[in-house]
Amino acid sequence: MAAELFDEYRQWEPRAKLELIDGKLVVSKSLTHSRLLLQQLLRGWGLEAAIALAPETLWWQALSAAFAAPPIAPLDASDCSQQRTWANTFVFTPEAPTLQSHWHWKRSEVREELHMAFFQLSHQHQRLGNVIGGSFVNRLGNDALMPDVMFYRSTGRNQLYNYYLDGVAEVVVECITPGCEAHDLQVKRSRYQAAGVPELWTVDSERESIEFQCWVNGTYETRFADAHGRYAVSSIPGLTFLPDRLWVKQDNGYRGNWDLFEVSPALDSRPRPHAAADGIDWHHLPTQFSIGLEPAAIAFADYLYWVPESKFEMVDGKPWIGGKAGIRGLMGMLLMTLGLVDAVRLFHPQQWVEALIHTRALIQHDAQRKAEWWALAHRAAALLRTEYGATRLAVAGDLLKTTPLNFWSEFYLVSWDLPVEAQTAYRLYDSLQALSSDPEICHLVSDDDCLYPLEQRLVEAGVVEI
């Protein structure tokens, strides 16, 4: 099972795009890919990971709507035999969404060459502009797109924040992904046109061609290089692009020509772009997902809060994108994008019923679980005092809540006087992890440190000293 999942998961591009379009999380340019990613995440992390993100009653309603499942007994009842019998005899073959495309070396090579050419341009002409791309977000209204390359100037059209570029870049480059041509040429192009992106370059690596779209009076006009192979960039008068050089290889086959631009001497005169604060208030964003039976729109601020760095990895047999917090954010947004009625069709009802029954059993034994967590907290405190010199410690977060622990509950310890050298010692964290693997004691925060917004909220919500 793990080997099979690994073989399927490794087909993603190393940094597949996680974009927000029309309030939906679109993975690697396709909603089909969104369904595939959710299925792979749940195969690796378990269905309980998704169940914890929405009320139990909604899951049973989704099973009823999708498969005509029988009604469930109240939460305090332990007899779920009717549901189990129904699920075990239900005939259903889950759909198997597939990756419509796979990583193309030539496309990646050309994209990197363009990015480095823009980077060299910004380095040689530091006041001209700057380049970003790959998994960096471009905010256009409520959409969050990830162009392959963006060249921007921060001079009115756009504003760079720490985590995204707000507004249209002077030049946007999109490299066509085989199998996703409709998304590249229709969906994203329409967004760029509506937003007023002045220059959109669409690169076809297989055909070794570039289509230049210039925004004129609200619509795109196709422009071409002149007879000498020179293209005048309309959004930056005085900048000329030499597209034919992009396709020239060196004798060893390496494609690495970064000298693709000519700059007018009078052009290098504007201030150098720089980031300006965060752009959104990280202290007042929701931590719960608006998941329902049907799809629910995702707001840009929520997307930016939940989306992890687009870096697809496999750790301990599980898909890993931005750590545990990143996986939770992706699952929540994917469930919002699909809706629970659609999401439950990714697995057989028997798997959902067993996971729901298991989750229900954990809730019914929540008092025992919390007692075990408290005992662990006291053991951890004793270790930190005797071996690392701590004197004032507290518990924060999920263990103090009145709601039951769930799949995503985490163990937080707060310290006030832990020696600085101890906080950075690997031995300390190894010692804490040796105490328990479930739950992991992976969060040790200092009250006087500069905390992340989530950690700050946990401390401000209250702590219990131990």
C-alpha positions in Angstrom: 0.0 0.0 0.0 2.7 2.5 1.0 4.8 1.6 -2.1 1.8 2.0 -4.3 1.0 5.4 -2.9 4.6 6.4 -3.2 4.7 5.5 -6.9 1.5 7.5 -7.6 2.5 10.5 -5.4 5.9 10.9 -7.0 4.3 11.7 -10.3 3.5 15.2 -9.1 5.8 18.0 -10.1 8.2 18.8 -7.2 6.4 22.1 -6.8 2.9 21.6 -8.2 0.8 24.7 -8.1 -1.9 25.2 -5.4 -4.1 28.0 -6.8 -7.3 29.6 -5.7 -9.7 30.2 -8.6 -13.4 31.1 -8.2 -13.1 30.2 -4.5 -11.9 26.7 -5.3 -8.5 25.1 -4.5 -7.2 24.0 -7.9 -4.2 21.7 -7.7 -1.7 21.5 -10.5 -4.1 23.2 -12.9 -7.1 20.9 -12.6 -10.0 20.1 -10.2 -9.5 16.5 -11.1 -6.0 16.9 -9.6 -7.6 18.4 -6.5 -9.7 15.2 -6.1 -6.6 13.1 -6.7 -4.6 15.0 -4.1 -7.3 14.7 -1.5 -7.6 11.0 -2.1 -3.8 10.5 -1.8 -3.6 12.6 1.4 -6.4 10.5 3.0 -4.8 7.2 1.9 -1.6 8.3 3.7 -3.1 10.1 6.7 -6.3 8.1 7.2 -9.9 9.1 6.8 -10.0 10.1 10.4 -7.9 13.1 9.4 -10.8 14.4 7.3 -13.5 13.4 9.7 -12.0 15.6 12.4 -12.5 18.7 10.2 -16.3 18.6 10.1 -19.1 17.6 12.4 -19.9 13.9 12.5 -23.6 14.5 11.6 -22.5 16.1 8.3 -20.5 13.0 7.3 -23.5 10.7 7.9 -25.6 13.1 5.9 -23.0 13.0 3.1 -23.1 9.2 3.1 -26.8 9.3 3.0 -26.9 11.7 0.1 -24.2 9.9 -1.9 -25.1 6.2 -1.1 -28.5 6.3 0.8 -26.8 5.2 4.0 -29.1 4.4 7.0 -29.4 7.1 9.7 -26.9 7.0 12.5 -27.8 6.7 16.2 -27.1 9.6 18.6 -23.5 10.1 19.6 -23.9 8.6 23.1 -25.0 5.3 21.6 -22.5 2.6 20.9 -24.4 0.3 18.6 -23.5 1.0 15.0 -24.1 -2.5 13.8 -26.8 -1.5 11.3 -24.5 1.0 9.6 -21.6 -1.5 9.6 -23.7 -4.2 8.1 -25.0 -1.9 5.4 -21.5 -0.6 4.5 -20.0 -4.1 4.4 -22.6 -5.3 1.8 -22.7 -2.2 -0.3 -21.5 -2.6 -3.8 -19.5 0.4 -5.0 -16.2 1.0 -6.8 -14.6 4.3 -5.9 -13.5 6.5 -8.7 -9.8 6.7 -9.4 -8.9 10.2 -10.5 -5.6 10.3 -12.4 -2.9 12.8 -13.0 -3.6 14.3 -16.4 0.0 15.2 -16.9 3.4 14.6 -15.4 6.7 16.4 -14.9 8.3 17.4 -18.2 12.0 18.1 -18.0 12.1 20.4 -21.0 9.3 22.5 -19.7 11.0 22.8 -16.3 14.3 23.7 -18.0 12.8 26.4 -20.2 10.9 27.9 -17.2 14.1 28.0 -15.2 16.0 29.6 -18.0 13.3 32.4 -18.3 13.3 32.9 -14.6 17.1 33.2 -14.4 17.1 35.6 -17.4 14.6 37.9 -15.6 16.7 37.5 -12.4 19.9 38.6 -14.3 18.0 41.5 -15.7 16.9 42.6 -12.2 20.4 42.1 -10.9 22.1 44.1 -13.6 19.5 46.9 -13.5 18.5 47.0 -9.9 16.0 49.8 -10.2 14.2 48.2 -13.1 12.1 45.6 -11.3 12.3 42.2 -9.7 11.3 38.6 -10.5 9.4 36.0 -8.6 7.6 32.9 -9.7 7.1 29.2 -9.0 4.9 28.9 -5.9 4.7 32.6 -5.1 1.1 33.9 -5.1 -0.2 36.6 -7.3 -3.4 38.1 -5.9 -5.9 39.2 -8.5 -9.1 40.0 -6.7 -10.1 36.9 -4.7 -8.1 34.6 -7.0 -4.6 33.5 -6.0 -2.6 32.4 -9.1 0.9 31.1 -9.2 2.5 32.2 -12.5 5.7 30.4 -13.6 7.4 33.8 -13.7 6.3 37.4 -12.7 8.3 40.5 -13.4 7.0 43.5 -11.4 8.0 47.0 -10.5 5.9 48.0 -7.5 5.1 51.4 -9.2 1.3 51.5 -9.2 0.1 48.4 -10.9 1.2 46.1 -8.1 2.4 46.0 -4.5 4.7 43.3 -3.1 3.8 41.9 0.4 5.7 39.3 2.3 3.6 36.4 1.1 2.1 37.6 -2.2 2.1 40.1 -5.0 -1.1 42.2 -5.0 -2.2 43.4 -8.4 -1.0 42.7 -11.9 2.7 42.2 -12.7 4.2 44.0 -15.7 5.0 40.6 -17.3 3.5 37.3 -16.5 4.9 34.1 -18.0 2.9 30.8 -18.1 4.4 27.6 -19.4 1.9 25.2 -21.0 1.6 21.9 -19.2 0.7 19.0 -21.6 -2.7 17.7 -20.7 -3.7 21.0 -19.1 -3.8 23.2 -22.1 -7.4 24.4 -21.5 -6.5 25.6 -18.0 -3.4 27.5 -19.3 -5.0 28.9 -22.5 -8.5 29.6 -21.3 -9.1 29.6 -17.6 -5.9 31.5 -16.5 -5.7 33.7 -19.6 -9.3 34.9 -18.9 -8.3 35.8 -15.3 -5.2 37.7 -16.5 -7.2 39.5 -19.1 -10.0 40.5 -16.7 -7.4 41.8 -14.2 -5.6 43.8 -16.8 -2.2 42.0 -16.9 -0.4 44.1 -19.5 1.9 41.4 -20.9 1.1 37.7 -20.8 3.6 35.3 -22.4 2.5 31.8 -23.0 5.4 29.4 -23.6 5.0 26.1 -25.4 8.2 24.2 -24.7 7.4 21.3 -26.9 6.9 23.5 -30.0 9.6 26.0 -28.9 7.3 28.9 -29.3 6.0 31.9 -27.3 2.7 33.6 -27.8 2.7 37.3 -26.7 -0.6 38.7 -25.4 -0.7 42.5 -25.0 -3.6 44.0 -23.0 -5.3 46.8 -25.1 -8.6 48.4 -24.1 -9.7 45.5 -21.9 -8.8 42.6 -24.2 -5.7 40.8 -25.4 -4.1 41.3 -28.7 -1.5 38.9 -30.1 1.8 40.6 -30.8 4.9 39.2 -32.5 8.6 39.8 -32.6 9.9 41.9 -35.4 11.8 40.8 -38.5 15.0 40.8 -36.5 13.6 38.6 -33.7 13.2 41.4 -31.2 10.1 41.9 -29.1 9.4 45.3 -27.5 7.8 44.8 -24.0 4.8 47.2 -24.0 4.5 47.4 -20.2 8.2 48.5 -19.8 9.0 50.8 -22.7 12.7 50.5 -23.5 12.9 46.8 -22.6 13.4 44.4 -25.5 13.1 40.6 -25.3 15.1 38.3 -27.7 12.9 35.1 -27.8 15.0 33.1 -30.3 17.9 32.9 -27.9 15.7 30.9 -25.5 15.8 27.8 -27.7 19.6 27.8 -28.4 21.5 25.0 -26.7 25.1 24.9 -25.9 27.4 22.2 -27.3 26.9 20.0 -24.3 23.1 20.2 -24.6 22.7 22.5 -21.6 20.1 25.2 -22.0 21.3 28.0 -19.9 21.3 31.3 -21.9 20.2 34.0 -19.5 21.1 36.9 -21.8 17.7 37.4 -23.3 17.1 41.1 -22.8 18.3 44.5 -24.0 17.7 47.6 -21.9 17.5 51.2 -23.1 20.0 53.3 -21.1 17.2 55.7 -20.1 15.1 53.0 -18.6 17.0 52.2 -15.4 15.5 55.0 -13.2 12.7 53.7 -10.9 13.1 52.7 -7.3 13.9 49.1 -6.4 10.8 47.1 -5.4 10.6 45.9 -1.8 8.1 44.0 0.3 5.7 46.0 2.4 4.4 44.2 5.6 2.2 41.1 5.6 -0.8 42.4 3.7 -3.4 40.6 5.9 -3.9 40.4 9.6 -2.6 37.0 10.7 -4.1 37.4 14.2 -7.7 37.5 13.1 -8.1 34.7 10.7 -10.4 31.6 11.2 -8.9 28.3 12.3 -12.0 26.3 11.3 -13.1 25.4 7.8 -16.5 26.2 6.4 -17.1 22.6 5.2 -20.6 21.6 4.1 -22.3 19.0 2.0 -21.9 21.1 -1.1 -18.8 23.1 -2.2 -18.1 26.3 -0.2 -16.1 29.2 -1.5 -12.7 29.9 0.0 -11.7 33.6 0.7 -8.3 34.8 -0.3 -7.2 35.6 3.2 -8.2 32.1 4.4 -6.4 30.5 1.5 -3.2 32.5 2.2 -3.5 31.4 5.9 -4.0 27.7 5.2 -2.0 27.1 2.0 1.5 25.5 2.7 4.6 25.9 0.7 4.1 24.0 -2.5 6.8 21.3 -1.9 5.6 17.7 -2.5 7.4 15.2 -0.4 6.8 11.8 1.2 7.8 11.2 4.8 7.1 7.9 6.7 4.8 6.7 4.0 2.7 9.8 4.1 2.3 12.7 1.6 4.0 15.7 3.2 3.3 19.2 2.0 4.3 21.9 4.5 4.3 19.6 7.5 1.2 18.5 9.5 -0.2 22.0 9.5 0.1 22.2 5.8 -1.7 18.8 5.3 -4.5 20.0 7.6 -4.9 23.2 5.6 -4.9 21.4 2.3 -7.5 18.8 3.5 -9.8 21.5 4.8 -9.7 23.5 1.6 -10.1 20.5 -0.6 -13.1 19.4 1.4 -14.5 23.0 1.0 -13.8 22.8 -2.7 -15.5 19.4 -3.3 -18.1 19.3 -0.6 -18.6 16.3 1.5 -21.1 14.6 -0.8 -18.5 14.5 -3.5 -15.6 13.8 -1.2 -17.1 10.6 0.3 -17.2 9.1 -3.2 -13.4 8.8 -3.2 -13.6 5.8 -0.9 -15.9 2.9 -0.3 -18.6 3.5 2.3 -17.2 0.7 4.4 -14.0 2.6 4.9 -15.9 5.8 5.9 -18.2 3.9 8.4 -15.3 2.2 10.1 -13.4 5.5 10.4 -16.5 7.3 11.7 -17.1 4.5 14.3 -13.5 4.7 15.4 -13.6 8.5 15.7 -16.9 8.1 17.8 -15.2 5.6 20.1 -12.3 8.1 20.7 -14.8 10.8 21.6 -16.6 8.6 24.0 -13.3 7.9 25.8 -12.1 11.5 25.7 -11.8 11.9 29.5 -9.4 8.9 29.6 -7.3 10.3 26.7 -7.1 13.7 28.3 -6.0 12.1 31.6 -3.2 10.4 29.7 -2.2 13.7 28.1 -2.1 15.4 31.5 0.1 12.6 32.9 2.4 13.0 30.0 2.5 16.8 30.6 3.7 16.2 34.1 6.4 13.8 33.0 7.6 16.3 30.4 7.6 19.1 33.0 9.7 16.9 35.4 12.2 16.1 32.6 12.5 19.8 31.7 13.1 20.8 35.3 15.6 18.2 36.3 17.6 18.0 33.1 17.3 21.4 31.5 16.8 23.9 34.4 13.3 25.0 33.7 11.3 26.3 36.7 8.1 27.7 35.3 6.1 25.6 32.8 2.5 25.4 31.6 0.1 23.6 29.2 -1.7 25.4 26.5 -3.9 24.7 23.5 -6.1 21.6 22.8 -5.7 19.9 26.2 -7.4 22.9 27.9 -10.4 23.0 25.6 -13.8 21.7 26.6 -14.2 20.0 23.2 -12.9 16.5 22.7 -9.4 15.8 21.4 -9.3 14.9 17.7 -6.9 13.8 15.0 -5.3 17.2 14.7 -5.1 18.0 18.4 -1.5 19.0 19.4 0.4 19.0 22.6 1.7 22.5 23.6 4.0 23.3 26.5 4.9 26.9 27.4 8.1 27.9 29.2 9.1 31.2 30.7 12.7 30.6 31.8 14.1 27.7 29.8 17.8 28.5 29.1 18.4 29.7 25.6 21.0 27.1 24.9 18.5 24.4 26.0 15.8 25.7 23.7 18.1 25.2 20.7 19.5 21.8 21.7 18.5 18.9 19.6 18.9 16.7 22.7 16.0 18.5 24.4 13.5 17.7 21.6 14.8 14.2 21.3 14.2 13.7 25.0 10.6 15.0 24.7 9.8 12.9 21.7 11.2 9.8 23.5 8.5 10.3 26.1 5.7 9.7 23.7 5.1 9.2 20.0 1.3 9.6 20.3 0.9 12.4 21.1 4.1 13.9 20.0 5.4 16.7 22.3 6.5 18.7 19.3 5.5 22.2 20.4 7.6 23.9 23.1 7.1 27.7 23.0 8.6 30.4 25.1 6.1 33.1 26.4 8.6 35.9 25.8 9.6 34.8 22.3 8.3 36.2 19.0 5.6 33.7 18.5 3.7 32.7 15.4 0.1 34.1 15.4 -1.4 30.6 16.2 1.0 30.1 19.1 0.3 33.6 20.3 -3.4 33.0 20.3 -2.9 29.8 22.3 -0.9 31.6 25.0 -3.4 34.5 25.1 -6.3 32.1 25.4 -4.9 30.8 28.7 -2.5 28.4 30.2 -2.4 26.1 33.1 0.9 25.9 35.0 2.2 22.5 35.9 
